[in-house]
Amino acid sequence: MIRTVGLKNQGSLIGVAILFVLILYPLATLLIQIVFPNVFAVQMSFRPQLAPVLSALTDKLNVEALANYITIGIGGAILATAAGTVTAFAAARGSKAWRVFIEMSVWVVFFAPSYVIAQGWVVLMQDGGVFAQLFGLHNGWSTWFFSRFGLALVMGLKYFPFVHIAVVQAIQNLGGEFAMAGRMNGATPRQVFFKITLPLMTPALLAGMSIAFAEGFGDFGFAAAITPETHMPLVTYQIYQALSEAPVDYSTAALMSLLLIIVTAGALWLQFWWTGRRSYVTVSAQSRTVRQHKAHIGTTLPAALIALLAVVLPVGGSILISLWRVWTNGLTRGNWTLHHYGKELNLSSPSMHALYTSLIYGLGAAIVTSAVALFLGYQLTYKTSRVSRVINVITMASLAIPGIVLAAGFVFAWNASWMHAIGIVLYGTPLCLEMAYIAGAIPYSIRLQHGAMSQLSPNLMTAAQLFGARQWRVVLSIVLPLVSSTTISTFFMTFTHSIFELPASMMLYPAGMPTFSVQTNEQFSKFNWASGSALTIIGVVIVFASYLIGKGVSNRVERRLRAGSIEDRGKEDSQSYSDAVLASSAG
């Protein structure tokens, strides 16, 4: 058996060093303060103290915040699973036009930041908001919304795309022979659906549900948008407040972060444990493609309602507010204006400076993340060593770390007194925030690159090495072209994520240099609803324009690769693909 000779061990150690600086060290500095709260104080002390931990555990607000978030997370995950299942079946078994509509709605929700969706619902539902003005509703009509139920509803509508994506793939892999066997034994369509189809899709449903729970449970955007309106304590907001106090409440921030990690990791582990109890194999050599059914009104109407609630209402509410001259005048004639857009788009305005800053941050983070992910993805795929296994464990485990926790770790890690003592000052600098953006995006990017490279034959790399190619030449000339579509996707995913990233931005942005997300959130915090909504729409347009550009570039690269592969087949059989690449590059 031919084995690919991997990079030298030094390459793997470099990968571990990168992950240590970006993830392990910040996380360790955060968690160690649960027991050693003064380890990073000016007067450094390694004396353990359990009193602050006990105080944080018995604090009424902290207990209530944890109970609120667990309840809301479970409720949101259940609603997301129901909504994602409905839209997945509507898209998989509907007409082409209906499928395009559903998929567009799903991707709009997927890419829109959570606090944008949450703020859209706030301007709709609050006293004197859009609905109150449109329908003449009295104050207090929406009290039910600003509660656990309302937040769970919005959270489910935000995170149902994870379930949708998983279930659509499961439907495509579900052989038609299972439903046919059930019908031949006298089962009704309803019985086939609930007793055969849904049970076989258990892995996809649990995967989507666990991710929806983990994302919602560790989300800071919802807390930042909803907590000021409801005064309902939430875990992520408690962490933010603990770090914003003077003096900083180290123990509470560290302990609540640890609880977030434990609950999130527990949800993901539960999914793996449940799906490992039995086999759910649906694809085999005898499997038949599921016959496409005509869209049924019982599926299309609920899917249309979900799209209305998840996309049209929150985004539409933000658009309306941004176009009203005076908040309280509503739809009256003469109240329509583009003044707020003109004000925020003024090149000398603070908003444009913040947007420019975020674009620079996003571009830098995207370039570095794509390069590091390509390097470490290659390590995981073609380098079999203990160090590579360590990289694999770190990247998998870091997926369970919420963004607010990693941001809190950066505060402690790079603002430690011993760092100042040796002349390293990163906290409060653009570099520190840039590193936080990269740390948040790199685990997902590495997993995506690893998945793409797993489909490549090791013989391609082996052949190149036999012709004398060095490892960097193999990566750049063979691996990169074959995974270029994934590399482009990770680039634009990191770029768009950085523009609207909130937890790290709020905790780490340099003084006097707020990012676009901080500027937008600040407008809402000051009750400048029109300006905040205008900035929200501007940001959404930029993000989706970037996504479309990335999609276009990715599709173009894929077409070129297909054309190149067809041309290569006409060459001599004795010349491998790697030989052709090396020959052309040598010339």
C-alpha positions in Angstrom: 0.0 0.0 0.0 1.3 3.4 -1.0 1.5 5.9 1.9 1.9 9.6 1.6 4.9 11.0 3.2 3.7 13.8 5.4 5.3 17.0 6.4 8.1 16.9 8.9 7.2 16.8 12.5 8.2 20.5 12.7 5.2 21.3 10.6 2.8 19.6 13.0 4.5 21.3 16.0 4.0 24.7 14.3 0.3 23.8 13.9 0.0 23.0 17.6 1.8 26.2 18.5 -0.7 28.2 16.4 -3.7 26.6 18.1 -2.0 27.0 21.5 -1.6 30.8 21.0 -5.1 31.3 19.5 -7.2 28.8 21.6 -5.5 26.8 24.3 -3.7 29.6 26.1 -6.7 32.0 26.2 -9.0 29.3 27.4 -6.6 28.1 30.1 -6.1 31.6 31.4 -9.9 31.9 31.7 -10.6 28.6 33.4 -7.7 28.7 35.8 -9.2 31.7 37.5 -12.1 29.7 38.8 -9.8 28.5 41.6 -7.0 31.1 41.3 -8.8 34.4 40.9 -5.7 36.5 41.5 -3.2 34.7 39.3 -3.3 37.5 36.7 -3.8 40.4 39.1 -1.2 43.1 39.6 -0.3 41.5 42.9 -0.1 38.0 41.5 -1.1 35.2 43.8 -1.3 31.4 43.3 -3.3 30.9 46.5 -6.5 29.0 45.7 -9.8 30.6 46.8 -13.1 28.8 46.7 -15.1 31.5 48.3 -15.6 33.5 45.0 -16.7 30.3 43.3 -19.3 29.5 45.9 -20.5 33.1 45.8 -20.9 32.9 42.0 -22.7 29.6 42.3 -25.2 30.8 44.9 -25.7 34.2 43.2 -29.4 34.4 42.4 -28.9 36.2 39.1 -26.3 33.6 37.9 -28.6 30.7 38.8 -31.5 32.3 37.1 -29.4 33.1 34.0 -28.3 29.5 33.7 -31.9 28.2 34.1 -33.2 30.8 31.6 -30.7 29.8 29.0 -31.1 26.1 29.4 -34.9 26.4 29.1 -34.6 28.8 26.1 -32.0 26.7 24.5 -34.0 23.5 24.7 -37.2 25.3 23.5 -35.3 27.0 20.7 -33.7 23.7 19.6 -37.1 21.9 19.5 -38.7 24.7 17.5 -35.7 24.8 15.2 -36.0 21.1 14.6 -39.7 21.3 13.7 -39.1 24.3 11.4 -36.1 22.9 9.7 -37.8 19.6 9.1 -40.8 21.3 7.5 -38.7 23.5 5.2 -36.4 20.6 4.3 -39.3 18.4 3.1 -40.9 21.4 1.3 -37.6 22.1 -0.5 -36.8 18.5 -1.3 -40.2 17.5 -2.6 -41.4 20.8 -4.1 -41.1 22.4 -7.5 -37.8 24.1 -8.6 -39.2 27.6 -8.0 -40.4 26.7 -4.5 -37.1 25.0 -3.8 -35.2 28.2 -4.8 -37.5 30.3 -2.6 -37.0 28.1 0.5 -33.2 27.8 0.0 -32.8 31.5 -0.4 -34.8 32.1 2.8 -32.7 29.5 4.7 -29.4 31.1 3.6 -30.5 34.6 4.4 -31.3 33.5 8.0 -28.1 31.4 8.1 -25.8 34.4 7.2 -27.7 37.1 9.1 -26.1 37.7 12.6 -28.3 36.7 15.5 -28.4 40.2 17.0 -29.6 41.6 13.6 -32.6 39.2 13.7 -33.2 39.9 17.4 -33.1 43.7 16.9 -35.5 43.3 14.0 -38.0 41.5 16.3 -37.5 44.1 19.0 -38.4 47.0 16.7 -41.5 45.0 15.6 -42.8 44.0 19.0 -41.9 46.7 21.5 -44.4 49.3 22.8 -44.8 51.9 20.1 -43.0 49.7 17.6 -43.9 48.8 14.0 -46.8 46.5 14.9 -48.2 48.8 17.5 -48.2 51.7 15.0 -49.6 49.7 12.1 -52.4 48.1 14.0 -53.0 50.6 16.8 -52.0 48.2 19.6 -51.9 49.5 23.2 -48.8 49.4 25.4 -48.2 46.0 27.0 -49.7 44.0 24.2 -46.3 42.2 23.5 -45.4 41.3 27.1 -45.6 37.7 26.2 -42.9 38.1 23.6 -40.3 39.6 26.0 -40.1 36.3 27.9 -38.5 32.9 27.8 -41.1 31.8 25.2 -40.5 34.8 22.9 -36.7 34.4 23.0 -37.0 30.6 22.4 -39.3 31.4 19.4 -36.8 33.8 17.9 -33.9 31.5 18.6 -35.6 28.6 16.9 -36.3 30.8 13.8 -32.7 31.8 13.7 -31.1 28.4 14.0 -33.5 26.2 12.0 -31.1 26.4 9.0 -28.8 23.9 10.7 -31.6 21.4 10.9 -32.7 22.2 7.4 -29.3 21.5 5.8 -28.9 18.2 7.7 -32.4 17.0 6.9 -32.2 17.9 3.2 -29.1 15.7 2.8 -30.8 12.9 4.8 -33.8 13.0 2.5 -31.6 12.8 -0.6 -29.9 9.7 0.9 -33.1 8.0 1.9 -33.8 5.1 -0.4 -37.3 4.8 -1.8 -37.4 1.1 -1.0 -38.1 1.8 2.7 -41.3 3.7 2.1 -42.3 1.2 -0.6 -41.9 -1.7 1.8 -44.1 0.1 4.3 -46.8 0.8 1.7 -46.8 -2.8 0.5 -47.5 -3.9 4.1 -50.5 -1.6 4.3 -49.1 1.5 6.0 -50.7 4.8 5.3 -48.6 7.7 4.1 -48.8 9.3 7.5 -47.6 6.0 9.2 -44.8 5.7 6.6 -43.7 9.3 7.4 -43.8 9.0 11.3 -42.8 5.4 11.7 -40.2 4.9 8.9 -39.0 8.1 7.4 -38.5 10.2 10.5 -36.9 7.4 12.6 -34.4 6.8 9.7 -33.4 10.4 9.7 -32.7 10.4 13.5 -28.9 11.2 13.0 -29.7 14.2 10.9 -32.4 15.5 13.2 -30.2 15.0 16.3 -27.2 16.6 14.6 -29.2 19.7 13.6 -30.9 19.9 17.0 -27.7 19.6 19.0 -26.0 22.3 16.8 -29.0 24.6 17.1 -28.9 24.1 20.9 -25.2 24.7 21.1 -25.3 27.8 18.9 -28.3 29.3 20.7 -27.0 28.4 24.2 -23.7 30.2 23.6 -25.1 33.1 21.6 -24.2 36.6 22.8 -26.1 38.5 20.1 -29.6 37.6 21.4 -28.5 38.5 24.9 -27.1 41.8 23.8 -30.3 42.7 22.0 -33.0 41.2 24.3 -31.6 41.6 27.8 -31.7 45.5 27.9 -35.4 45.2 26.9 -36.5 42.4 29.2 -34.0 42.7 32.1 -34.0 38.9 32.0 -30.6 37.5 33.1 -28.8 35.3 30.5 -25.5 33.5 30.8 -23.6 35.2 28.0 -24.7 38.6 29.2 -23.7 37.7 32.8 -20.2 36.9 31.5 -20.0 40.3 29.6 -21.2 42.2 32.7 -18.7 40.4 35.0 -15.9 41.5 32.7 -17.3 45.0 32.4 -17.5 45.6 36.2 -14.9 47.6 38.2 -13.3 45.7 39.6 -13.6 42.8 37.2 -15.4 39.7 38.6 -12.9 37.1 37.5 -14.5 34.1 39.2 -18.0 34.7 37.9 -16.8 35.2 34.3 -14.6 32.1 34.4 -17.2 29.9 36.2 -20.1 30.9 33.8 -17.8 30.3 30.9 -17.0 26.8 32.1 -20.7 26.1 32.6 -21.3 27.2 29.0 -18.6 24.8 27.7 -19.9 21.9 29.8 -23.5 22.2 28.7 -22.6 22.8 25.0 -20.2 19.8 25.0 -22.8 17.7 26.8 -25.4 18.4 24.1 -22.9 17.4 21.3 -21.8 14.3 23.2 -25.5 13.2 23.8 -26.1 13.4 20.0 -23.1 11.1 19.3 -24.1 8.7 22.1 -27.7 8.4 20.9 -26.8 7.8 17.2 -24.2 5.2 18.2 -26.8 3.0 19.8 -28.0 1.5 16.5 -27.5 1.6 12.8 -29.3 4.1 10.6 -27.8 3.1 7.3 -30.0 4.1 4.3 -27.6 4.2 1.4 -26.5 0.9 -0.2 -25.8 -0.5 -3.6 -29.5 -1.4 -3.9 -30.8 2.0 -2.8 -33.1 3.9 -5.2 -33.4 7.6 -5.5 -36.5 9.0 -3.8 -39.1 10.0 -6.3 -39.8 13.7 -6.3 -43.3 14.5 -5.1 -45.5 17.4 -6.0 -45.4 20.0 -3.3 -48.3 19.5 -0.9 -50.2 22.4 0.6 -49.7 20.8 4.0 -46.0 21.3 3.7 -45.7 24.5 1.6 -48.0 26.6 3.7 -46.1 26.0 7.0 -42.8 26.5 5.1 -44.0 29.8 3.8 -45.1 30.8 7.3 -41.6 29.9 8.6 -40.0 32.0 5.9 -42.3 34.9 6.7 -41.4 34.8 10.4 -37.7 34.1 10.0 -36.9 36.5 7.2 -39.6 38.8 6.0 -40.8 40.2 9.3 -37.5 41.0 11.1 -35.7 42.3 8.0 -38.8 44.1 6.8 -39.2 45.7 10.2 -35.7 47.0 10.1 -36.2 48.3 6.6 -39.4 50.2 7.6 -37.7 51.8 10.6 -34.7 52.9 8.6 -37.0 54.7 6.1 -39.1 56.6 8.6 -38.1 60.1 9.3 -39.8 60.2 12.7 -40.3 57.0 14.7 -43.7 57.8 16.0 -45.2 59.0 12.7 -45.2 55.5 11.2 -46.7 55.1 7.7 -48.0 58.7 7.4 -47.4 60.6 4.2 -44.2 62.6 4.2 -42.5 60.3 6.8 -40.5 58.4 4.2 -36.9 59.4 3.8 -33.4 58.1 3.0 -31.9 60.6 5.4 -30.7 57.9 7.8 -28.9 56.1 5.1 -27.3 59.3 3.8 -26.2 60.2 7.3 -24.6 56.8 8.0 -23.1 56.5 4.5 -21.3 59.8 4.8 -17.6 59.1 4.3 -16.7 61.2 7.3 -19.3 59.6 9.7 -18.2 57.4 12.6 -20.2 54.5 11.0 -18.2 54.6 7.8 -15.0 54.6 9.8 -16.2 51.6 11.7 -17.2 49.9 8.5 -13.8 50.5 7.0 -12.2 49.2 10.1 -14.3 46.0 10.0 -13.6 45.4 6.3 -9.8 45.6 7.0 -10.1 43.3 10.0 -12.3 40.9 8.0 -9.9 40.8 5.0 -6.9 40.2 7.2 -8.6 37.5 9.2 -9.9 35.8 6.0 -6.4 35.7 4.4 -4.7 34.3 7.5 -7.5 31.8 8.4 -7.6 30.4 4.8 -3.8 29.9 4.8 -3.6 28.3 8.3 -6.6 26.1 7.6 -5.1 24.9 4.4 -1.8 24.1 6.2 -3.5 22.4 9.2 -6.1 20.6 7.1 -3.2 19.0 5.1 -1.6 18.0 8.4 -4.8 16.3 9.6 -5.4 14.5 6.3 -1.9 13.2 5.3 0.2 13.3 8.4 -0.4 10.4 10.8 1.4 11.2 14.0 0.6 11.9 17.6 1.0 15.6 17.0 -1.6 15.5 14.2 -4.0 13.6 16.5 -3.5 16.4 19.1 -4.4 19.0 16.4 -7.5 17.0 15.5 -8.7 16.8 19.2 -8.1 20.5 19.7 -10.1 21.6 16.6 -12.9 19.2 17.4 -13.1 20.3 21.0 -12.9 24.0 20.2 -16.2 23.7 18.2 -17.9 23.5 21.6 -16.4 26.8 22.8 -18.9 29.7 22.5 -17.6 32.9 21.0 -18.2 34.9 24.2 -16.0 32.4 26.2 -13.1 32.6 23.8 -13.4 36.4 23.8 -13.3 36.4 27.6 -10.2 34.2 27.4 -8.5 36.8 25.2 -9.2 39.5 27.8 -7.4 37.6 30.5 -4.7 36.0 28.3 -3.3 39.2 26.7 -4.0 41.6 29.5 -2.2 39.6 32.2 0.2 41.5 34.4 3.1 39.1 33.6 2.7 40.0 29.9 3.2 43.6 30.6 6.3 42.7 32.7 8.0 41.2 29.7 7.0 44.0 27.4 4.2 42.2 25.5 1.2 44.5 25.2 -1.5 43.0 23.0 -4.7 43.8 24.8 -6.4 46.9 23.4 -4.5 46.7 20.1 -5.9 45.8 16.6 -3.7 42.7 16.6 -5.5 41.3 19.6 -8.9 41.7 18.0 -7.6 40.3 14.7 -6.3 37.2 16.5 -9.7 36.8 18.2 -11.4 36.8 14.8 -9.0 34.2 13.5 -9.4 32.0 16.6 -13.2 32.0 16.2 -13.1 31.0 12.5 -10.2 28.7 12.3 -11.8 25.5 13.8 -14.6 25.5 11.3 -12.3 26.3 8.4 -9.9 23.5 9.4 -12.7 20.9 9.5 -14.0 22.1 6.1 -10.6 21.8 4.6 -10.0 18.4 6.2 -13.4 17.2 4.8 -12.4 18.3 1.3 -8.9 16.8 1.4 -10.3 13.5 2.6 -11.7 13.0 -0.9 -8.3 13.3 -2.5 -6.3 10.2 -3.3 -3.0 10.0 -1.4 -1.4 8.6 -4.6 -1.5 12.2 -6.1 0.8 13.5 -3.4 3.0 10.3 -3.4 3.6 10.6 -7.2 4.6 14.2 -6.8 7.1 13.4 -4.1 8.6 10.6 -6.2 9.2 13.2 -8.9 11.2 15.3 -6.3 8.5 17.8 -5.4 8.9 19.5 -2.0 6.0 19.6 0.4 5.2 23.3 -0.2 5.1 22.6 -4.0 2.7 19.7 -3.4 0.4 21.8 -1.3 0.4 24.8 -3.7 0.4 22.9 -7.0 -1.8 19.9 -6.3 -3.7 20.2 -3.1 -4.7 23.9 -3.3 -6.2 23.7 -6.9 -8.2 20.6 -6.0 -9.7 22.2 -2.8 -9.8 25.7 -4.1 -13.6 25.8 -3.9 -13.4 25.1 -0.2 -10.6 27.5 0.3 -12.6 30.3 -1.3 -15.6 29.4 0.8 -13.6 29.6 4.0 -12.2 32.9 2.9 -15.6 34.5 2.4 -17.1 32.8 5.4 -14.4 34.3 7.6 -14.7 37.7 5.9 -18.4 38.0 6.3 -18.4 36.6 9.8 -15.8 39.2 11.0 -17.9 42.1 9.8 -20.8 41.3 12.1 -18.9 39.5 14.9 -20.1 41.0 18.2 -18.7 39.4 21.5 -15.0 39.7 20.6 -15.6 43.1 19.1 -17.3 44.5 22.1 -14.6 43.2 24.5 -11.5 43.7 22.5 -11.9 46.6 20.1 -9.2 49.3 20.6 -10.3 52.5 22.3 -11.7 55.0 19.9 -11.8 52.4 17.0 -15.2 50.6 17.3 -16.0 48.0 14.7 -19.1 48.0 12.6 -20.9 45.6 14.8 -20.1 47.7 17.9 -21.3 50.8 16.2 -24.5 49.2 15.1 -25.2 47.8 18.6 -24.4 51.1 20.2 -27.0 52.9 18.1 -29.7 50.4 19.3 -28.4 50.8 22.9 -29.0 54.6 22.6 -32.5 53.9 21.2 -31.5 55.4 17.8 -33.6 52.8 16.1 -33.6 54.4 12.7 -29.8 54.8 12.5 -29.3 51.3 13.9 -31.7 49.8 11.4 -30.1 51.6 8.6 -26.7 50.3 9.6 -28.1 46.8 9.9 -29.5 46.9 6.3 -26.2 48.3 5.0 -24.2 45.5 6.7 -26.6 42.8 5.5 -26.3 44.1 1.9 -22.5 44.0 2.1 -22.4 40.5 3.6 -24.7 39.1 1.0 -22.9 40.9 -1.8 -19.7 39.3 -0.5 -21.4 35.9 -0.4 -22.6 36.2 -4.0 -19.1 37.2 -5.1 -17.6 34.3 -3.3 -20.2 31.9 -4.7 -19.5 33.2 -8.2 -15.8 32.8 -7.9 -16.1 29.3 -6.4 -18.4 28.2 -9.2 -16.0 29.6 -11.8 -13.1 27.7 -10.3 -15.1 24.5 -10.2 -16.0 24.8 -13.9 -12.3 25.3 -14.7 -11.3 22.3 -12.7 -13.9 20.2 -14.5 -12.7 21.4 -17.9 -9.1 20.7 -16.9 -9.9 17.2 -15.7 -11.6 16.4 -19.0 -8.6 17.6 -20.9 -6.2 15.6 -18.7 -8.1 12.4 -19.5 -7.0 12.8 -23.1 -3.3 12.7 -22.2 -1.2 9.7 -22.2 -2.3 7.1 -19.6 1.3 6.8 -18.3 1.3 10.4 -17.1 -0.3 11.0 -13.8 -2.1 14.2 -12.8 0.7 15.0 -10.4 3.3 14.5 -13.2 1.4 16.9 -15.4 1.3 19.6 -12.7 5.0 19.2 -11.9 6.0 19.2 -15.6 4.1 22.4 -16.3 5.3 24.2 -13.1 9.0 23.2 -13.9 8.6 24.7 -17.4 
